Amino acid sequence: MHRRFFKSFNFLLIVILALNVTLAQQPAPTNAPSLERLRAHIEFLASDKLEGRRTGSPGANIAAEYIAREFSRYGLRRSIGRDLAGMSILEADSPRRYMQEFPYVAGVELGKGNELTFRLIANPESKAVPLKTDASFAMKAGEDWMPLGFSTNGQIKNAPAVLVGYGITAADLKYDDYVHANAAGKIAIAFSGTPDGDNPHGQFARYEDVRWKAIAARNAGAEALIVIASESTFKDDRLSRLHYDNSGGDAGLPVIAISRQAAAQLLSANSSMLALEEQRLRAQQSKSSSATAEQAPTLPLQTVLITLSTDVLRREVSAWNVVGILDGSDPSLKNETIVIGAHYDHLGRGGEGSLAPKEGDIHHGADDNASGVAGVIELVRIFSERPRPRRTIVFIAFSGEEEGLLGSNYYVNHPIVPLSNTVAMINMDMIGRMKDNKLIVGGVGTAAEWRSIVEAQNLVQGMAVTAGAGTERTSQSTGLPMVIASNGRSIVTSDAAKQFQLTLNEDGYGPSDHSSFYAKQVPVLFFWTGSHEDYHKPSDTADKINYEDEARILGLVARVVRDLDNNDKHPAYTVAKSEASGRSMGFRVYLGTIPNYADSSDGLLLDGVREDSPAAKAGIKAGDKIVMLGGRDVRNVYDYTAALGEMKAGQEYEVELLRAGERIKLKITPAARK
Ligand SMILES: [Zn+2]
């Protein structure tokens, strides 16, 4: 006997024993996923009408309403508010009652309270400033200067200013613009860019981000940070365009950009100061781009006092998760919940997150993630028919995923059903582009049972069951006869070609909403068919969806859910080995941290540290909050991920963290992923 055949034969017997009850009781699986229904949902959600479903946009809201109506059609219980007797039909039916609202900043605008005034004071000690009288200049917000989107709103009156070069503190490069600046209590004024000039691959490139400069200024005790634009025409400068990234929170101090003309005026107290400073920086650049370039002391602007008020209006709009509940049929198991989710938001007409060369075209998001939402709706239909699952199923269509898992983060911090009763979360994100039968399932390391359930149900994928079907013989031309009844007839056949080629990833973290649940110790499974050339582009359209295979995937998901629901014991949460799936996530290095993925804007909180990992060896502990890693400012999990992406195995880096209110610096050496 062929070894593989033998192996799978044994395995199949075990599977059949395990599944016996299910198969016997449901000889005819009636409610199979419907290809045509999937097509209808995806074609609507990915249509031009919905304009790419950007979170907070009318198109996203139409999608939310569509999903809520589908939930209502299949009789899901409304999650928000109770179904009270005597409530008017209209109110009781309102799709709003499936909506879980969460805060979302759709844009930022200039408020009315922006003010920037330079007061030049005649300084008797300064011979270089032949000012006869005091002078003051008012700068116009939006023309001469602009607060940045993540600036804190604040007021500072008559503060002294100090030039701080590029405003960079790079511990790993032994470079600190603040070392001689004495910026405490002052307004720091920095140039755009880095000592590397325009080199995007220079060693300082990663310090160019103003968010990072803001952290350095705050750490140096500055009251505010002013960045001098690099473009000679202010409105051409990237920093002059007010925008907000929705992930990092505010900077913790006012941060503004000023035009080069305004800067020249500000520095007119010493007309050549700007030129001098630029000369100095240029000299420093050309001398070497090496980290050890010595620091010339920066020149204090003792004769300038700055009054600054920043007023950035964050335009909050409504964003919604759509949540519907299917109550369990078992009197006691119904207290346990399985969450089945997919995000419905996408990228609108491009911009942030898009891979299209230009903005403006509708990003249809058929695969990402109308496919997953259609899957959720189909599973609502299937599970709302009999037999009903014994456990309660909470169906959630998330929003804000593309902006950084905002909706699912909100849900896990404001769950409709307590997370302590949530025994599993099943996520589907991009399940519409199956190729060559390849299916990726993430999170199999997050519960002890996952691997065997998924593998067994995949085997069933290719099975034909003829038990109880009389004398009929199953075709064996392609299938392998696997179980022979005592009368010599095969009762189960399995066709390997119908099974999926699974790639099982251990890790419960990944670039989608299941991460939010795994961070809260909920076992997760994540189904997806992989990336493709239309990913995050307008060309991700409904006509390219592989509907037939998506229906098959949903068949697998449904059986996995039935299988776990058939077991009286709920899946046992386990901490997944994240290194096993490292390759698929594209990271080369491994630290062994277990991040908490909840909302954060001031660092990355760690839920734990794996034993014997680089993080453990560095002395990092559960409860620590990482604020810098490898010279990267870390305010949230995205910064952390970005920093991780830049690190090399075997090289020592500095990690800075907050522990019990204290800032601690440690050395960490990442290991290579296996
Ligand atoms: Zn996406």
Residues whose N, C-alpha, C, O or C-beta is under 5 A from the ligand:
A	BS01	ZN	D368
